[in-house]
Amino acid sequence: MQPFNLNLLKELHAILLDSVRGRDKARGKFRSSQNLIGAPGDTMETAKFVPPAPEDVMPALDNWERYYHADESDPLVQLAVTHSQFAVPLLDKIFEQPVFTSSRLNWDGDDAPSRGMLATLLRTLTNEGMLKVLRQGGGRRPTTLALAELINLCEGKKIF
């Protein structure tokens, strides 16, 4: 079996586009012009999604390939992938406000986890090093937590 790399990705792309609309386009090549996903007539500003600019494609793919081959997974990336794949409402709340109190995560509705499940999820994320306890709760005071890696990444330095 051939190991995954960007050349294999291009080969797979060429195969996938071999017998579909777009077969006469740049099959097996990385994009060299800007595109967007949206309704006909949408501009970059109104499109539902605008992928990276062409000059950013290769550096992004190189980073992705390095990450794929890394010996250890980055927990922040894994959390983001989980969030993007499953749109977990709890993770929505954590990404919206990366420093929060545990009581802020209680909500009503069909997508709300039980209190026990919420406690288990927070404990798991804390034990795995994804969340950092800033202030331990006690009595009526909720625990204050932070998505430290995201904050450090956004600030460009180690805050937590």
DSSP file (Angstrom, degrees, kcal/mol; ACC not computed):
  #  RESIDUE AA STRUCTURE BP1 BP2  ACC     N-H-->O    O-->H-N    N-H-->O    O-->H-N    TCO  KAPPA ALPHA  PHI   PSI    X-CA   Y-CA   Z-CA
    1    1 A M              0   0    0      0, 0.0     0, 0.0     0, 0.0     0, 0.0   0.000 360.0 360.0 360.0 133.4    0.0    0.0    0.0
    2    2 A Q        -     0   0    0      1,-0.1     3,-0.1     6,-0.0     2,-0.0  -0.566 360.0-116.5 -75.6 131.6    1.4    3.4   -1.0
    3    3 A P        -     0   0    0      0, 0.0     2,-0.2     0, 0.0     5,-0.2  -0.348  38.0 -95.8 -66.7 150.4    1.8    5.8    2.0
    4    4 A F        +     0   0    0      4,-0.1     2,-0.3     3,-0.1     3,-0.0  -0.443  61.5 141.2 -68.3 134.7   -0.3    8.9    2.0
    5    5 A N     >  -     0   0    0     -2,-0.2     4,-2.0    -3,-0.1     5,-0.1  -0.944  64.7 -89.9-159.1 176.0    1.3   12.0    0.5
    6    6 A L  H  > S+     0   0    0     -2,-0.3     4,-2.1     1,-0.2     5,-0.1   0.827 123.0  56.2 -66.8 -31.4    0.4   15.0   -1.6
    7    7 A N  H  > S+     0   0    0      2,-0.2     4,-2.1     1,-0.2    -1,-0.2   0.915 107.7  48.7 -65.6 -40.8    1.3   13.2   -4.8
    8    8 A L  H  > S+     0   0    0      1,-0.2     4,-2.8     2,-0.2     5,-0.2   0.904 108.3  55.1 -62.9 -40.1   -1.1   10.4   -4.0
    9    9 A L  H  X S+     0   0    0     -4,-2.0     4,-2.3     1,-0.2    -2,-0.2   0.914 108.3  48.0 -58.6 -43.2   -3.7   13.0   -3.2
   10   10 A K  H  X S+     0   0    0     -4,-2.1     4,-2.2     2,-0.2    -1,-0.2   0.891 110.7  51.4 -65.4 -39.1   -3.3   14.4   -6.7
   11   11 A E  H  X S+     0   0    0     -4,-2.1     4,-2.1     2,-0.2    -2,-0.2   0.927 111.0  47.6 -62.7 -44.4   -3.5   10.9   -8.3
   12   12 A L  H  X S+     0   0    0     -4,-2.8     4,-2.9     1,-0.2    -2,-0.2   0.899 109.8  53.6 -63.1 -40.5   -6.7   10.3   -6.4
   13   13 A H  H  X S+     0   0    0     -4,-2.3     4,-2.0    -5,-0.2    -1,-0.2   0.909 108.1  50.0 -59.8 -43.6   -8.1   13.6   -7.5
   14   14 A A  H  < S+     0   0    0     -4,-2.2     4,-0.3    13,-0.2    -1,-0.2   0.901 112.5  47.1 -63.2 -41.3   -7.3   12.7  -11.1
   15   15 A I  H >< S+     0   0    0     -4,-2.1     3,-1.2     1,-0.2     4,-0.4   0.928 111.0  51.2 -65.7 -45.4   -9.1    9.4  -10.8
   16   16 A L  H 3< S+     0   0    0     -4,-2.9     3,-0.4     1,-0.3    -1,-0.2   0.858 114.5  42.9 -62.2 -35.8  -12.1   10.9   -9.0
   17   17 A L  T >< S+     0   0    0     -4,-2.0     3,-0.9    -5,-0.2    -1,-0.3   0.410  86.7  99.7 -90.4   3.1  -12.6   13.5  -11.8
   18   18 A D  T <  S+     0   0    0     -3,-1.2    -1,-0.2    -4,-0.3    -2,-0.1   0.842  96.5  19.3 -60.4 -37.1  -11.9   11.1  -14.6
   19   19 A S  T 3  S+     0   0    0     -3,-0.4     2,-0.3    -4,-0.4    -1,-0.2  -0.041 111.6  77.7-129.2  33.8  -15.6   10.5  -15.5
   20   20 A V  S X  S-     0   0    0     -3,-0.9     3,-1.8     1,-0.0     2,-0.1  -0.813  93.9 -65.1-132.2 173.2  -17.5   13.4  -14.1
   21   21 A R  T 3  S+     0   0    0     -2,-0.3    -2,-0.1     1,-0.3    -1,-0.0  -0.414 123.2  39.2 -56.9 132.0  -18.2   17.1  -14.8
   22   22 A G  T >  S+     0   0    0     -2,-0.1     3,-1.9    -4,-0.1    -1,-0.3   0.389  72.9 124.5 103.1  -0.4  -14.8   18.8  -14.5
   23   23 A R  T <  S+     0   0    0     -3,-1.8     4,-0.3     1,-0.3    -2,-0.1   0.758  75.3  53.3 -63.8 -22.2  -12.8   16.0  -16.1
   24   24 A D  T 3  S+     0   0    0      2,-0.1    -1,-0.3     0, 0.0    -3,-0.1   0.393  99.1  82.4 -91.9   3.7  -11.5   18.6  -18.6
   25   25 A K  S <  S-     0   0    0     -3,-1.9     2,-2.0    -8,-0.1    -3,-0.0   0.050 110.5 -53.7 -87.6-157.3  -10.4   20.9  -15.8
   26   26 A A    >   -     0   0    0      3,-0.1     3,-1.6     2,-0.0    -2,-0.1  -0.419  66.1-175.3 -84.8  63.8   -7.1   20.6  -13.8
   27   27 A R  T 3  S+     0   0    0     -2,-2.0   -13,-0.2    -4,-0.3     3,-0.1  -0.373  70.3  11.3 -60.6 134.5   -7.5   16.9  -12.8
   28   28 A G  T 3  S+     0   0    0      1,-0.2     2,-0.3   -19,-0.1    -1,-0.3   0.670 108.7 104.9  73.3  16.1   -4.7   15.9  -10.5
   29   29 A K  S <  S-     0   0    0     -3,-1.6    -1,-0.2   -19,-0.1     2,-0.2  -0.940  73.0-112.3-127.7 151.0   -3.4   19.4   -9.9
   30   30 A F        -     0   0    0     -2,-0.3    28,-0.0     1,-0.1    27,-0.0  -0.567  49.4 -87.2 -80.6 148.6   -3.7   21.8   -7.0
   31   31 A R        +     0   0    0     -2,-0.2    26,-0.1     1,-0.1    -1,-0.1  -0.197  39.0 179.8 -58.0 137.8   -5.9   24.8   -7.5
   32   32 A S        +     0   0    0     -3,-0.1     2,-0.3     2,-0.1    -1,-0.1   0.314  64.5  55.8-122.0   4.1   -4.1   27.9   -9.0
   33   33 A S  S    S-     0   0    0     21,-0.1     2,-0.1    20,-0.1    -1,-0.0  -0.964  89.2 -99.0-135.4 155.5   -7.1   30.3   -9.1
   34   34 A Q        +     0   0    0     -2,-0.3     2,-0.3    -3,-0.1    19,-0.1  -0.437  44.3 171.9 -72.4 143.1   -9.5   31.6   -6.4
   35   35 A N        -     0   0    0     17,-0.2     2,-0.3    -2,-0.1    -1,-0.0  -0.833  12.4-158.5-138.0 179.2  -12.9   29.9   -6.2
   36   36 A L        -     0   0    0     -2,-0.3     2,-0.5    14,-0.2    14,-0.2  -0.973  18.9-125.1-154.4 163.8  -15.9   30.0   -3.9
   37   37 A I  B     +A   49   0A   0     12,-2.9    12,-1.9    -2,-0.3    11,-1.4  -0.978  61.8  93.8-116.8 120.0  -18.9   28.0   -2.8
   38   38 A G  S    S-     0   0    0     -2,-0.5     9,-0.1     9,-0.2     3,-0.1  -0.970  74.1 -49.4-178.7-173.8  -22.1   29.9   -3.1
   39   39 A A  S >  S-     0   0    0     -2,-0.3     3,-2.5     7,-0.2     7,-0.1  -0.389  74.4 -77.9 -74.8 155.7  -25.1   30.7   -5.2
   40   40 A P  T 3  S+     0   0    0      0, 0.0    -1,-0.2     0, 0.0     3,-0.1  -0.324 122.8  23.2 -53.5 133.2  -24.7   31.8   -8.9
   41   41 A G  T 3  S+     0   0    0      1,-0.3    -2,-0.1    -3,-0.1     2,-0.0   0.323  88.3 143.4  90.0  -7.9  -23.6   35.4   -8.9
   42   42 A D    <   -     0   0    0     -3,-2.5    -1,-0.3     4,-0.1     2,-0.2  -0.334  38.3-146.8 -63.3 146.9  -22.2   35.4   -5.3
   43   43 A T     >  -     0   0    0     -3,-0.1     4,-1.6     1,-0.0     3,-0.4  -0.502  35.2 -92.6-100.5 176.9  -19.1   37.4   -4.7
   44   44 A M  T  4 S+     0   0    0      1,-0.2    -7,-0.1     2,-0.2    -2,-0.1   0.852 128.2  51.6 -58.0 -34.2  -16.3   36.6   -2.3
   45   45 A E  T  4 S+     0   0    0      1,-0.2    -1,-0.2     3,-0.0    -3,-0.0   0.790 116.9  36.3 -75.7 -28.0  -18.1   38.7    0.3
   46   46 A T  T  4 S+     0   0    0     -3,-0.4    -7,-0.2    -7,-0.1    -2,-0.2   0.511  89.9 113.5-104.6  -5.9  -21.5   36.9   -0.1
   47   47 A A     <  -     0   0    0     -4,-1.6    -9,-0.2     1,-0.1     3,-0.2  -0.265  69.4-130.0 -65.7 152.2  -20.3   33.3   -0.7
   48   48 A K  S    S+     0   0    0    -11,-1.4     2,-0.3     1,-0.3   -10,-0.2   0.846  92.4   9.5 -69.0 -34.4  -21.1   30.7    1.9
   49   49 A F  B     -A   37   0A   0    -12,-1.9   -12,-2.9     2,-0.0    -1,-0.3  -0.982  58.2-169.1-150.7 134.5  -17.4   29.6    1.9
   50   50 A V        -     0   0    0     -2,-0.3   -14,-0.2   -14,-0.2     3,-0.1  -0.967  22.1-146.4-123.3 112.9  -14.2   31.0    0.4
   51   51 A P        -     0   0    0      0, 0.0   -16,-0.1     0, 0.0     6,-0.1  -0.139  41.7 -63.3 -71.0 173.1  -11.3   28.6    0.5
   52   52 A P        -     0   0    0      0, 0.0   -17,-0.2     0, 0.0     5,-0.1  -0.147  63.3 -93.6 -55.8 151.4   -7.7   29.8    1.0
   53   53 A A    >>  -     0   0    0      1,-0.1     3,-2.2    -3,-0.1     4,-0.7  -0.279  40.1-106.0 -62.0 152.6   -6.2   32.0   -1.7
   54   54 A P  H >> S+     0   0    0      0, 0.0     3,-1.0     0, 0.0     4,-0.6   0.845 120.8  55.9 -52.6 -38.2   -4.2   30.1   -4.4
   55   55 A E  H 34 S+     0   0    0      1,-0.2    -2,-0.1     2,-0.1   -23,-0.0   0.668 108.1  50.0 -70.8 -13.5   -0.8   31.2   -3.0
   56   56 A D  H <> S+     0   0    0     -3,-2.2     4,-2.0     2,-0.1    -1,-0.2   0.522  89.6  83.3 -97.5  -8.0   -1.8   29.8    0.4
   57   57 A V  H <X S+     0   0    0     -3,-1.0     4,-2.8    -4,-0.7     5,-0.2   0.955  90.9  44.6 -64.2 -52.5   -2.9   26.3   -0.9
   58   58 A M  H  X S+     0   0    0     -4,-0.6     4,-2.9     1,-0.2     5,-0.2   0.926 114.0  48.1 -63.6 -46.0    0.6   24.7   -1.0
   59   59 A P  H  > S+     0   0    0      0, 0.0     4,-2.2     0, 0.0    -1,-0.2   0.915 114.4  48.2 -59.9 -38.8    1.7   25.9    2.4
   60   60 A A  H  X S+     0   0    0     -4,-2.0     4,-2.4     2,-0.2    -2,-0.2   0.918 113.2  46.8 -66.1 -42.9   -1.6   24.8    3.9
   61   61 A L  H  X S+     0   0    0     -4,-2.8     4,-2.7     2,-0.2    -1,-0.2   0.885 110.6  52.8 -66.4 -38.4   -1.3   21.4    2.2
   62   62 A D  H  X S+     0   0    0     -4,-2.9     4,-2.4    -5,-0.2    -2,-0.2   0.923 110.6  47.6 -61.1 -44.0    2.3   21.0    3.3
   63   63 A N  H  X S+     0   0    0     -4,-2.2     4,-2.5    -5,-0.2    -2,-0.2   0.915 111.8  50.7 -61.5 -43.2    1.2   21.7    6.9
   64   64 A W  H  X S+     0   0    0     -4,-2.4     4,-2.7     2,-0.2    -2,-0.2   0.915 110.7  48.3 -62.2 -44.0   -1.6   19.2    6.6
   65   65 A E  H  X S+     0   0    0     -4,-2.7     4,-2.0     2,-0.2    -1,-0.2   0.914 111.4  49.9 -64.6 -42.2    0.7   16.5    5.3
   66   66 A R  H  X S+     0   0    0     -4,-2.4     4,-0.7     1,-0.2    -2,-0.2   0.918 112.3  48.1 -61.3 -42.5    3.2   17.2    8.1
   67   67 A Y  H >< S+     0   0    0     -4,-2.5     3,-0.9     1,-0.2    -2,-0.2   0.921 108.5  54.3 -62.9 -43.7    0.4   16.9   10.6
   68   68 A Y  H 3< S+     0   0    0     -4,-2.7    -1,-0.2     1,-0.3    -2,-0.2   0.880 114.1  41.2 -58.1 -39.3   -0.8   13.7    9.0
   69   69 A H  H 3< S+     0   0    0     -4,-2.0    -1,-0.3    -5,-0.1    -2,-0.2   0.481  88.2 119.5 -90.2  -2.7    2.6   12.1    9.3
   70   70 A A    <<  -     0   0    0     -3,-0.9    -3,-0.0    -4,-0.7     3,-0.0  -0.304  66.1-133.2 -63.8 146.4    3.3   13.5   12.8
   71   71 A D  S    S+     0   0    0      1,-0.1     2,-0.4     2,-0.0    -1,-0.1   0.821  91.2  41.0 -68.6 -31.4    3.9   10.8   15.5
   72   72 A E  S    S-     0   0    0     -5,-0.0     2,-0.2     0, 0.0    -1,-0.1  -0.961  83.7-125.3-125.0 136.4    1.6   12.6   18.0
   73   73 A S        -     0   0    0     -2,-0.4     3,-0.1     1,-0.1    -5,-0.0  -0.523  24.9-119.7 -77.2 143.2   -1.8   14.3   17.3
   74   74 A D     >  -     0   0    0     -2,-0.2     4,-2.3     1,-0.2     3,-0.2  -0.743  18.6-147.1 -80.4 119.2   -2.3   17.9   18.3
   75   75 A P  H  > S+     0   0    0      0, 0.0     4,-2.4     0, 0.0     5,-0.2   0.846  96.1  54.4 -61.0 -34.6   -5.2   17.8   20.8
   76   76 A L  H  > S+     0   0    0      2,-0.2     4,-2.3     1,-0.2     5,-0.2   0.912 109.7  47.4 -65.4 -40.9   -6.5   21.3   19.7
   77   77 A V  H  > S+     0   0    0     -3,-0.2     4,-2.7     2,-0.2    -1,-0.2   0.915 111.1  51.7 -65.0 -42.1   -6.6   20.1   16.0
   78   78 A Q  H  X S+     0   0    0     -4,-2.3     4,-2.5     1,-0.2    -2,-0.2   0.905 110.2  48.9 -61.7 -40.9   -8.4   16.9   17.1
   79   79 A L  H  X S+     0   0    0     -4,-2.4     4,-2.6     2,-0.2    -1,-0.2   0.910 111.7  49.1 -64.7 -41.8  -11.0   18.9   19.1
   80   80 A A  H  X S+     0   0    0     -4,-2.3     4,-2.8     2,-0.2    -2,-0.2   0.895 111.0  49.8 -64.6 -40.2  -11.5   21.2   16.1
   81   81 A V  H  X S+     0   0    0     -4,-2.7     4,-2.6     2,-0.2     5,-0.3   0.932 111.3  48.8 -63.9 -44.9  -12.0   18.2   13.8
   82   82 A T  H  X S+     0   0    0     -4,-2.5     4,-2.3     1,-0.2     5,-0.3   0.928 112.9  48.9 -58.6 -44.5  -14.5   16.7   16.2
   83   83 A H  H  X S+     0   0    0     -4,-2.6     4,-2.2     1,-0.2    -2,-0.2   0.928 113.9  44.7 -61.1 -46.8  -16.3   20.0   16.3
   84   84 A S  H  < S+     0   0    0     -4,-2.8    -1,-0.2     1,-0.2    -2,-0.2   0.845 117.3  44.5 -70.5 -33.0  -16.4   20.4   12.6
   85   85 A Q  H  < S+     0   0    0     -4,-2.6    -1,-0.2    -5,-0.2    -2,-0.2   0.842 129.8  21.4 -79.7 -33.0  -17.5   16.8   11.9
   86   86 A F  H  < S-     0   0    0     -4,-2.3    -2,-0.2    -5,-0.3    -3,-0.2   0.485  85.3-138.6-117.6  -4.2  -20.1   16.5   14.6
   87   87 A A     <  -     0   0    0     -4,-2.2    -4,-0.1    -5,-0.3    -3,-0.1   0.900  27.8-161.8  43.8  51.3  -21.1   20.1   15.4
   88   88 A V     >  -     0   0    0     -6,-0.3     4,-2.1    -5,-0.2     3,-0.4  -0.481  14.2-144.0 -66.6 119.3  -21.2   19.2   19.0
   89   89 A P  H  > S+     0   0    0      0, 0.0     4,-2.0     0, 0.0    -1,-0.2   0.851  99.1  55.9 -56.1 -36.0  -23.2   21.9   20.8
   90   90 A L  H  > S+     0   0    0      1,-0.2     4,-1.9     2,-0.2     5,-0.1   0.927 108.5  47.2 -61.7 -43.2  -21.0   21.7   23.9
   91   91 A L  H  > S+     0   0    0     -3,-0.4     4,-3.0     1,-0.2     5,-0.3   0.845 106.0  59.5 -68.3 -32.5  -18.0   22.5   21.8
   92   92 A D  H  X S+     0   0    0     -4,-2.1     4,-2.2     1,-0.2    -1,-0.2   0.947 107.5  46.3 -55.7 -47.9  -19.8   25.3   20.1
   93   93 A K  H  X S+     0   0    0     -4,-2.0     4,-1.6     1,-0.2    -2,-0.2   0.886 113.6  48.0 -64.3 -39.3  -20.2   26.9   23.5
   94   94 A I  H  < S+     0   0    0     -4,-1.9    -1,-0.2     1,-0.2    -2,-0.2   0.911 113.2  46.8 -69.8 -41.6  -16.5   26.4   24.4
   95   95 A F  H  < S+     0   0    0     -4,-3.0    -2,-0.2     1,-0.2    -1,-0.2   0.847 109.6  55.4 -68.9 -32.2  -15.2   27.7   21.1
   96   96 A E  H  < S+     0   0    0     -4,-2.2    -1,-0.2     1,-0.3    -2,-0.2   0.880 128.4  14.8 -66.3 -37.5  -17.5   30.8   21.3
   97   97 A Q     <  -     0   0    0     -4,-1.6    -1,-0.3    -5,-0.2    -2,-0.1  -0.784  69.3-172.3-140.4  92.0  -16.1   31.7   24.8
   98   98 A P  S    S+     0   0    0      0, 0.0    49,-2.8     0, 0.0     2,-0.5   0.571  78.9  56.1 -71.4  -8.1  -12.9   29.8   25.5
   99   99 A V  E    S+B  146   0B   0     47,-0.2     2,-0.3    48,-0.1    47,-0.2  -0.990  80.7 140.6-117.2 121.1  -12.8   31.1   29.1
  100  100 A F  E     -B  145   0B   0     45,-2.5    45,-3.3    -2,-0.5     2,-0.3  -0.951  50.3-110.0-153.9 164.7  -16.0   30.1   30.9
  101  101 A T  E >   -B  144   0B   0     -2,-0.3     3,-1.2    43,-0.2     4,-0.5  -0.795  31.8-121.5-100.4 150.1  -17.6   28.8   34.0
  102  102 A S  G >  S+     0   0    0     41,-2.6     3,-1.2    -2,-0.3     4,-0.1   0.826 111.8  60.7 -60.4 -31.8  -19.0   25.3   34.1
  103  103 A S  G >  S+     0   0    0      1,-0.2     3,-1.4    40,-0.2    -1,-0.3   0.775  92.7  66.3 -68.3 -24.6  -22.5   26.8   35.0
  104  104 A R  G <  S+     0   0    0     -3,-1.2    -1,-0.2     1,-0.3    -2,-0.2   0.716  91.4  64.7 -67.2 -19.7  -22.5   28.7   31.7
  105  105 A L  G <  S+     0   0    0     -3,-1.2     2,-0.5    -4,-0.5    -1,-0.3   0.482  76.9 102.0 -85.9  -2.0  -22.7   25.4   29.9
  106  106 A N    <   +     0   0    0     -3,-1.4     2,-0.3    -4,-0.1     8,-0.1  -0.709  47.8 152.7 -81.7 129.0  -26.1   24.5   31.3
  107  107 A W        -     0   0    0     -2,-0.5     2,-0.2     6,-0.3    -2,-0.0  -0.980  38.6-117.9-151.0 161.2  -28.8   25.0   28.8
  108  108 A D        +     0   0    0     -2,-0.3     2,-0.2     3,-0.0     3,-0.2  -0.613  59.6  74.9 -96.8 159.4  -32.3   23.8   27.9
  109  109 A G  S >  S-     0   0    0     -2,-0.2     3,-1.3     1,-0.1    -2,-0.1  -0.568  89.0 -67.1 127.8 171.7  -33.3   22.1   24.6
  110  110 A D  T 3  S+     0   0    0      1,-0.3    -1,-0.1    -2,-0.2    -2,-0.0   0.778 127.3  52.4 -66.2 -27.7  -33.0   18.9   22.7
  111  111 A D  T 3  S+     0   0    0     -3,-0.2    -1,-0.3     2,-0.1   -21,-0.2   0.394  83.1 113.1 -91.7   4.7  -29.3   19.3   22.2
  112  112 A A    <   -     0   0    0     -3,-1.3    -3,-0.1   -23,-0.1     2,-0.1  -0.617  62.1-136.5 -81.3 128.5  -28.5   19.8   25.9
  113  113 A P        -     0   0    0      0, 0.0    -6,-0.3     0, 0.0    -2,-0.1  -0.440  30.4 -98.0 -74.8 158.3  -26.5   17.1   27.5
  114  114 A S     >  -     0   0    0      1,-0.1     4,-2.8    -2,-0.1     5,-0.2  -0.277  35.5-107.0 -67.1 163.4  -27.5   15.9   31.0
  115  115 A R  H  > S+     0   0    0      1,-0.2     4,-2.5     2,-0.2     5,-0.2   0.889 122.6  51.0 -60.1 -38.6  -25.7   17.4   34.0
  116  116 A G  H  > S+     0   0    0      2,-0.2     4,-2.2     1,-0.2    -1,-0.2   0.917 111.3  46.5 -64.5 -43.7  -23.9   14.1   34.4
  117  117 A M  H  > S+     0   0    0      2,-0.2     4,-2.8     1,-0.2    -2,-0.2   0.902 111.8  51.9 -64.9 -41.0  -22.8   13.9   30.8
  118  118 A L  H  X S+     0   0    0     -4,-2.8     4,-2.6     2,-0.2     5,-0.2   0.926 110.1  48.4 -61.1 -45.3  -21.7   17.5   30.9
  119  119 A A  H  X S+     0   0    0     -4,-2.5     4,-2.4     1,-0.2    -1,-0.2   0.901 112.6  49.2 -61.7 -40.7  -19.6   16.8   34.0
  120  120 A T  H  X S+     0   0    0     -4,-2.2     4,-2.6     2,-0.2    -2,-0.2   0.921 111.6  48.4 -65.0 -44.4  -18.1   13.7   32.3
  121  121 A L  H  X S+     0   0    0     -4,-2.8     4,-2.7     2,-0.2     5,-0.2   0.927 113.7  46.3 -62.0 -46.0  -17.3   15.7   29.1
  122  122 A L  H  X S+     0   0    0     -4,-2.6     4,-2.2     2,-0.2    -1,-0.2   0.904 113.3  49.4 -64.5 -41.0  -15.6   18.5   31.0
  123  123 A R  H  X S+     0   0    0     -4,-2.4     4,-3.1    -5,-0.2    -2,-0.2   0.919 112.5  48.0 -63.4 -43.1  -13.7   16.1   33.2
  124  124 A T  H  X S+     0   0    0     -4,-2.6     4,-2.2     2,-0.2     6,-0.2   0.938 112.6  47.5 -63.1 -47.5  -12.5   14.2   30.1
  125  125 A L  H  <>S+     0   0    0     -4,-2.7     5,-2.2     1,-0.2     6,-1.6   0.854 115.4  46.8 -63.0 -34.4  -11.4   17.3   28.3
  126  126 A T  H ><5S+     0   0    0     -4,-2.2     3,-1.5     4,-0.2    -2,-0.2   0.931 111.9  49.0 -71.4 -46.9   -9.6   18.5   31.4
  127  127 A N  H 3<5S+     0   0    0     -4,-3.1    -2,-0.2     1,-0.3    -1,-0.2   0.826 109.5  53.2 -63.0 -31.6   -7.9   15.2   32.0
  128  128 A E  T 3<5S-     0   0    0     -4,-2.2    -1,-0.3    -5,-0.2    -2,-0.2   0.483 119.0-112.5 -82.3  -2.4   -6.8   15.1   28.4
  129  129 A G  T < 5S+     0   0    0     -3,-1.5    -3,-0.2     2,-0.2    -2,-0.1   0.555  87.9 115.2  85.6   7.7   -5.2   18.5   28.8
  130  130 A M  S   <S+     0   0    0     -5,-2.2    19,-0.4    -6,-0.2     2,-0.4   0.875  76.5  40.1 -77.5 -37.3   -7.7   20.3   26.5
  131  131 A L  S    S-     0   0    0     -6,-1.6     2,-0.5    16,-0.2    -2,-0.2  -0.884  73.4-151.2-112.2 144.2   -9.2   22.4   29.2
  132  132 A K  E     -C  146   0B   0     14,-2.6    14,-1.7    -2,-0.4     2,-0.6  -0.955  17.6-128.5-114.7 132.1   -7.3   24.1   32.0
  133  133 A V  E     +C  145   0B   0     -2,-0.5    12,-0.2    12,-0.2     3,-0.2  -0.697  27.2 176.6 -79.2 117.8   -8.9   24.7   35.4
  134  134 A L  E    S+     0   0B   0     10,-2.8     2,-0.3    -2,-0.6    11,-0.2   0.815  75.0   8.1 -89.3 -36.0   -8.3   28.4   36.2
  135  135 A R  E    S-C  144   0B   0      9,-1.6     9,-2.7     0, 0.0    -1,-0.3  -0.937  78.8-127.6-148.7 123.2  -10.3   28.3   39.5
  136  136 A Q        -     0   0    0     -2,-0.3     2,-0.1     7,-0.2     7,-0.0  -0.451  27.9-127.6 -69.5 138.1  -11.7   25.2   41.2
  137  137 A G        +     0   0    0     -2,-0.2     2,-0.3     2,-0.0     6,-0.1  -0.344  31.3 170.9 -79.1 166.1  -15.4   25.4   42.0
  138  138 A G  B >   -D  141   0C   0      3,-2.0     3,-2.4    -2,-0.1     2,-0.3  -0.855  53.3 -15.4-174.7 140.8  -16.9   24.7   45.3
  139  139 A G  T 3  S-     0   0    0      1,-0.3    -2,-0.0    -2,-0.3     0, 0.0  -0.459 133.4 -17.7  62.4-121.9  -20.2   25.1   47.0
  140  140 A R  T 3  S+     0   0    0     -2,-0.3    -1,-0.3     2,-0.1    -3,-0.0   0.487 115.8 101.2 -94.0  -4.3  -22.3   27.4   44.8
  141  141 A R  B <   -D  138   0C   0     -3,-2.4    -3,-2.0    -5,-0.0     2,-0.1  -0.709  69.3-136.6 -85.3 123.7  -19.2   28.7   42.9
  142  142 A P        -     0   0    0      0, 0.0     2,-0.2     0, 0.0    -2,-0.1  -0.348  24.3 -99.0 -75.9 159.1  -18.8   27.1   39.5
  143  143 A T        -     0   0    0     -6,-0.1   -41,-2.6    -2,-0.1     2,-0.5  -0.554  31.5-137.8 -73.1 139.2  -15.4   26.0   38.2
  144  144 A T  E     -BC 101 135B   0     -9,-2.7   -10,-2.8   -43,-0.2    -9,-1.6  -0.907  28.8-179.7-102.0 126.3  -13.7   28.4   35.8
  145  145 A L  E     -BC 100 133B   0    -45,-3.3   -45,-2.5    -2,-0.5     2,-0.4  -0.812  13.4-157.4-124.2 160.7  -12.1   26.7   32.8
  146  146 A A  E     -BC  99 132B   0    -14,-1.7   -14,-2.6    -2,-0.3     2,-1.7  -1.000  26.3-133.5-140.5 141.8  -10.2   27.7   29.7
  147  147 A L     >  -     0   0    0    -49,-2.8     4,-1.8    -2,-0.4     3,-0.5  -0.671  40.7-179.6 -84.8  78.1   -9.5   26.3   26.3
  148  148 A A  H  >  +     0   0    0     -2,-1.7     4,-3.0   -18,-0.3    12,-0.3   0.841  67.6  53.8 -59.4 -44.7   -5.9   27.2   26.9
  149  149 A E  H  > S+     0   0    0    -19,-0.4     4,-2.5     1,-0.2    -1,-0.2   0.887 109.4  49.4 -61.8 -38.8   -4.3   26.0   23.6
  150  150 A L  H  > S+     0   0    0     -3,-0.5     4,-2.6     2,-0.2    -1,-0.2   0.923 112.8  47.0 -65.3 -43.6   -6.8   28.0   21.5
  151  151 A I  H  X S+     0   0    0     -4,-1.8     4,-2.5     2,-0.2     6,-0.2   0.930 112.9  48.9 -63.6 -45.4   -6.1   31.1   23.6
  152  152 A N  H  X>S+     0   0    0     -4,-3.0     4,-1.4     1,-0.2     5,-1.1   0.908 112.4  49.1 -60.2 -42.4   -2.3   30.6   23.4
  153  153 A L  H  <5S+     0   0    0     -4,-2.5     3,-0.2    -5,-0.2    -2,-0.2   0.934 113.3  45.6 -62.7 -47.0   -2.6   30.0   19.6
  154  154 A C  H  <5S+     0   0    0     -4,-2.6    -2,-0.2     1,-0.2    -1,-0.2   0.861 115.7  46.1 -66.7 -35.6   -4.7   33.2   19.1
  155  155 A E  H  <5S-     0   0    0     -4,-2.5    -1,-0.2     2,-0.2    -2,-0.2   0.678 103.2-131.5 -80.7 -17.6   -2.4   35.3   21.3
  156  156 A G  T  <5S+     0   0    0     -4,-1.4     2,-0.3    -3,-0.2    -3,-0.2   0.658  79.4  65.3  74.5  14.8    0.7   34.0   19.7
  157  157 A K  S   <S-     0   0    0     -5,-1.1     2,-0.8    -6,-0.2    -2,-0.2  -0.973  97.7 -82.0-158.0 165.3    2.3   33.3   23.1
  158  158 A K        +     0   0    0     -2,-0.3    -9,-0.1     1,-0.2    -6,-0.0  -0.641  48.8 157.9 -79.0 111.8    1.8   31.1   26.1
  159  159 A I              0   0    0     -2,-0.8    -1,-0.2   -11,-0.2   -10,-0.1   0.793 360.0 360.0 -96.4 -42.6   -0.9   32.7   28.3
  160  160 A F              0   0    0    -12,-0.3    -2,-0.1   -11,-0.0   -11,-0.1   0.348 360.0 360.0-115.0 360.0   -1.9   29.5   30.2
